[in-house]
Amino acid sequence: MRTAAAQSPPTNPIPGPAADASSVSSRSPRSTAAILVIACAAQFMVVLDVSIVNVALPAMRAELHLSAAGQQWIVNAYALAFAGLLLLGGRAADLVGTKRAFLTGLAAFTAASLAGGLAQGGALLIAARAVQGLGGAILAPATLTLIMTTFTEPAARTRAMGAWSAVMAAGGAAGAVVGGVLTEYAGWRWVLFVNVPIGVALLAAALVYVPRGTVREGGLRRLDLPGAVTVTGGLTALVYGIISSETHGWGEVTVWAPLAAAGVLLAAFLAIEAKVAHPLVPLGILRRRTLAVANLVVLGMGAATFSMWFLLSLYFQQILGHSAVKAGLCFLPGSIAIIVGAQLATRVIARTGPRPLLVIGMALSTVGFVWLSRLSADGSFASDVVVPFTLATFGAGLAMMPATVAATSGTDRAQAGLASGLVNTSRQVGGAIGLALLATVASHTTAGRLAAHDDVRVALTDGYGRALLIAAAFTACAALGALALPGRNRTDRA
């Protein structure tokens, strides 16, 4: 990366059209600060809902009579809808205007949160979570567009991106803490209801402070709906097939049919992208080495970290016997570690470039996951979890923003939003597939231990440990993959 670019995240708006220069320059400091607060608060809410339900899952399962697979779908319905439609959401912000996309996504997210909290059955709750993911997929790119088009000075943009990254990290990490407190003292439905007053307040503020932005003529006709449908359907079928293998053999139609459907749908997606006039993902962009490597790194990171929150939540409640609030508070060290890691990365990336931070962050996470895999049924939070958990989450925080910077470095203005959207998509896709795969590994391991007449708590713990060891393999591959990124002075030419 050249010297000027190395001192801040990419100067291109990510994603979306360039803001009108006069509108940017005419904004008052108060208006600019309000936009930053609105964007960060909305992003916090979107990311929070990836993990806020984890601690509440046992309570949801008990009241709604969910199966183990249904329990996973409460997490994965959100992640898959968010991942599969995130690129479409980014394009919508580009084509119909940031304000319109922001308000639409926020309204859908808020309404779905209300519906989920009122759900009287597992299917309705899972459907509401999917609509939440849809709203998040429209809303999240719009928040980043607001940041990148409001803060045009490199130093101001770096500070704003640092705040946005820290809020994003805190949202994902704090979800378990907030979810535990709400589940214990207000009931699990409040992990969804909590979004409603926040969403309404943000809608009111956005109507006042968010500028209208550029709307392209005929923008909606440019949206690649067939591409969005096939990629989302393909990913959903893939995860469904993996989850089905928990209770069925790989040769049974319940498993191989959705996996085959996933192959067909994802192949159709690639064919559509190669021929459509306005593709969701122009396939040529994937030939950029920095973008391809950054997405592979984030895929492994997402697969490991999403699964860790889920597995540890079950370990805290099922093995250590913690209440929901105590289990949520056990995640607090990880929440702090992610924020510290993200802030440290923001401060040093100008001197180091993204590659060292990605390698070191994923290496630290690998050590943490290997350590966590040694969980004991007779252990405790202090002896078995707190140090390796903090190490793993600090590494993830250290790598989060550098992955986005690596993906978007050297990208022209027209494709910067796409590059950023691909990174976020990879994180969510990795999380959904990783959770399905590692939960299946844990389930099969536990079943094997029970068949050998092991104690139930020992069998469950062995399952969690085996899954966390595979998570360590994911982050180790991510660390090795990050070595393929070009150095700081060559990123722009990659």
CORWO-V169162 format. One record per backbone hydrogen bond with DSSP energy under -0.5 kcal/mol. NH is the residue of the N-H (numbers start at 1). CO is the residue of the C=O. E is the energy in kcal/mol with one decimal. If there is no record, write none. Layout:
NH|CO|E, NH|CO|E
This chain:
6|2|-2.2, 7|3|-0.6, 7|4|-0.9, 8|5|-1.3, 24|20|-2.0, 25|21|-2.5, 26|22|-1.6, 27|23|-0.5, 27|24|-1.0, 32|28|-2.6, 33|29|-2.5, 34|30|-2.1, 35|31|-2.2, 36|32|-1.9, 37|33|-2.3, 38|34|-2.7, 39|35|-2.7, 40|36|-2.6, 41|37|-2.7, 42|38|-2.4, 43|39|-2.2, 44|40|-2.5, 45|41|-2.0, 46|42|-2.1, 47|43|-2.6, 48|44|-2.7, 49|45|-1.4, 50|47|-1.7, 51|47|-0.7, 51|48|-1.0, 52|48|-2.1, 54|51|-1.4, 57|53|-0.9, 57|54|-1.1, 60|56|-2.5, 61|57|-3.1, 62|58|-2.1, 63|59|-2.3, 64|60|-2.6, 65|61|-0.9, 66|61|-1.4, 71|67|-2.1, 72|68|-1.6, 73|69|-2.0, 74|70|-1.2, 75|71|-0.7, 75|72|-0.9, 76|72|-2.8, 77|73|-2.8, 79|75|-1.9, 80|76|-3.1, 81|77|-1.7, 82|78|-2.5, 83|79|-2.7, 84|80|-3.2, 85|81|-1.5, 86|82|-0.7, 86|83|-0.6, 87|83|-0.5, 89|85|-2.4, 90|86|-2.4, 91|87|-2.2, 92|88|-2.4, 93|89|-2.0, 94|90|-1.7, 95|91|-2.3, 96|92|-3.0, 97|93|-0.8, 99|212|-0.9, 101|97|-2.1, 102|98|-3.0, 103|99|-2.7, 104|100|-2.3, 105|101|-2.7, 106|102|-2.4, 107|103|-2.4, 108|104|-2.3, 109|105|-2.4, 110|106|-2.4, 111|107|-2.5, 112|108|-2.3, 113|109|-1.8, 114|110|-1.8, 115|111|-2.3, 116|112|-2.7, 117|113|-2.0, 118|114|-1.3, 119|115|-0.7, 119|116|-0.8, 122|64|-0.5, 125|121|-1.9, 126|122|-2.6, 127|123|-2.4, 128|124|-2.3, 129|125|-2.2, 130|126|-1.9, 131|127|-2.1, 132|128|-2.4, 133|129|-2.1, 134|130|-2.0, 135|131|-2.7, 136|132|-2.8, 137|133|-2.2, 138|134|-1.3, 139|135|-2.5, 140|136|-3.0, 141|137|-0.5, 142|138|-0.8, 143|139|-1.8, 144|140|-1.6, 145|141|-2.2, 146|142|-2.2, 147|143|-1.7, 148|144|-2.6, 149|145|-2.3, 150|146|-1.5, 151|147|-2.1, 152|150|-0.9, 157|153|-3.0, 158|154|-2.3, 159|155|-2.0, 160|156|-2.6, 161|157|-3.2, 162|158|-2.2, 163|159|-2.2, 164|160|-2.7, 165|161|-2.9, 166|162|-2.5, 167|163|-2.5, 168|164|-2.4, 169|165|-2.6, 170|166|-2.9, 171|167|-2.6, 172|168|-1.9, 173|169|-2.2, 174|170|-3.4, 175|171|-0.9, 176|173|-0.6, 178|174|-2.9, 179|175|-2.9, 180|176|-2.2, 181|177|-2.1, 182|178|-2.6, 183|179|-2.5, 184|180|-2.2, 185|181|-2.2, 186|182|-2.6, 187|182|-1.5, 190|187|-1.6, 191|188|-1.8, 192|189|-1.4, 193|189|-2.3, 194|190|-1.7, 195|192|-1.4, 196|193|-1.7, 197|193|-0.6, 198|194|-0.9, 199|195|-3.1, 200|196|-2.5, 201|197|-2.2, 202|198|-2.4, 203|199|-2.3, 204|200|-2.1, 205|201|-2.2, 206|202|-3.0, 207|203|-1.9, 208|204|-0.9, 208|205|-0.5, 209|205|-2.8, 210|206|-1.6, 216|95|-2.0, 219|216|-1.7, 221|218|-0.7, 222|218|-0.5, 222|219|-1.6, 223|220|-1.3, 225|223|-1.6, 228|224|-2.0, 229|225|-2.7, 230|226|-2.4, 231|227|-2.3, 232|228|-2.1, 233|229|-2.6, 234|230|-2.4, 235|231|-2.2, 236|232|-2.4, 237|233|-2.4, 238|234|-2.1, 239|235|-2.4, 240|236|-2.7, 241|237|-2.4, 242|238|-2.0, 243|239|-2.8, 244|240|-2.4, 245|241|-1.0, 245|242|-0.7, 246|243|-1.8, 247|244|-1.2, 248|244|-1.2, 252|249|-1.8, 255|252|-1.7, 256|252|-2.4, 257|253|-1.9, 259|255|-1.5, 260|256|-2.6, 261|257|-2.6, 262|258|-2.3, 263|259|-1.9, 264|260|-2.2, 265|261|-2.8, 266|262|-2.6, 267|263|-2.0, 268|264|-2.4, 269|265|-2.2, 270|266|-1.9, 271|267|-2.1, 272|268|-2.7, 273|269|-2.6, 274|270|-1.5, 275|271|-0.8, 275|272|-0.9, 276|272|-3.0, 279|276|-0.6, 285|282|-2.1, 286|283|-1.2, 287|284|-1.7, 288|285|-1.6, 289|287|-0.5, 289|494|-1.1, 292|288|-2.6, 293|289|-2.8, 294|290|-2.4, 295|291|-2.2, 296|292|-1.8, 297|293|-2.5, 298|294|-2.4, 299|295|-2.1, 300|296|-1.9, 301|297|-2.3, 302|298|-2.9, 303|299|-2.2, 304|300|-1.8, 305|301|-2.6, 306|302|-2.1, 307|303|-0.9, 308|304|-1.8, 309|305|-1.8, 310|306|-1.6, 311|307|-2.9, 312|308|-2.7, 313|309|-1.8, 314|310|-1.6, 315|311|-2.3, 316|312|-2.9, 317|313|-1.6, 318|314|-3.3, 319|314|-0.6, 319|315|-1.6, 320|315|-2.2, 322|316|-2.7, 327|323|-2.8, 328|324|-2.5, 329|325|-2.4, 330|326|-1.4, 331|327|-0.6, 331|328|-1.3, 332|329|-1.6, 335|331|-2.0, 336|332|-2.4, 337|333|-2.4, 338|334|-2.3, 339|335|-1.8, 340|336|-2.6, 341|337|-2.6, 342|338|-2.6, 343|339|-2.4, 344|340|-2.5, 345|341|-2.2, 346|342|-1.9, 347|343|-1.7, 348|344|-1.8, 349|345|-1.8, 351|348|-1.2, 352|348|-2.0, 353|349|-2.6, 357|353|-0.7, 358|354|-2.3, 359|355|-2.5, 360|356|-2.7, 361|357|-2.5, 362|358|-2.4, 363|359|-2.1, 364|360|-2.6, 365|361|-2.1, 366|362|-2.0, 367|363|-2.0, 368|364|-2.2, 369|365|-2.7, 370|366|-2.5, 371|367|-2.2, 372|368|-2.5, 373|369|-1.8, 374|371|-1.6, 375|372|-1.5, 379|376|-1.4, 384|380|-2.5, 385|380|-0.6, 385|381|-1.6, 386|381|-2.5, 389|385|-2.9, 390|386|-2.0, 391|387|-2.2, 392|388|-2.5, 393|389|-2.3, 394|390|-2.3, 395|391|-2.0, 396|392|-1.7, 397|393|-2.5, 398|394|-2.3, 399|395|-1.3, 400|396|-1.1, 401|397|-0.6, 403|399|-1.6, 404|400|-1.1, 405|401|-2.4, 406|402|-2.8, 407|403|-2.0, 408|404|-1.9, 409|405|-1.4, 411|408|-1.9, 415|412|-1.2, 416|412|-0.9, 416|413|-0.5, 417|413|-0.5, 419|415|-2.3, 420|416|-2.3, 421|417|-2.5, 422|418|-2.3, 423|419|-1.5, 424|420|-2.0, 425|421|-2.5, 426|422|-2.7, 427|423|-2.0, 428|424|-2.0, 429|425|-3.1, 430|426|-2.8, 431|427|-1.9, 432|428|-2.6, 433|429|-2.8, 434|430|-2.7, 435|431|-2.5, 436|432|-2.2, 437|433|-2.7, 438|434|-3.1, 439|435|-2.4, 440|436|-1.5, 441|437|-2.2, 442|438|-2.6, 443|439|-2.3, 444|440|-2.7, 445|441|-2.5, 446|442|-2.5, 447|443|-2.5, 448|444|-2.2, 449|445|-2.2, 450|446|-2.6, 451|447|-2.1, 452|448|-1.1, 453|450|-1.8, 454|449|-2.4, 459|455|-2.9, 460|456|-2.7, 461|457|-2.2, 462|458|-2.5, 463|459|-1.8, 464|460|-2.3, 465|461|-2.7, 466|462|-2.5, 467|463|-2.1, 468|464|-2.4, 469|465|-1.9, 470|466|-1.7, 471|467|-2.0, 472|468|-1.6, 473|469|-1.2, 474|470|-1.7, 475|471|-2.0, 476|472|-2.2, 477|473|-2.2, 478|474|-1.9, 479|475|-2.3, 480|476|-2.3, 481|477|-2.6, 482|478|-2.1, 483|479|-0.8, 483|480|-0.7, 484|481|-1.8, 485|482|-1.6, 490|487|-1.7, 491|487|-0.8, 491|488|-0.6, 493|490|-0.9, 494|490|-0.5, 494|491|-1.4
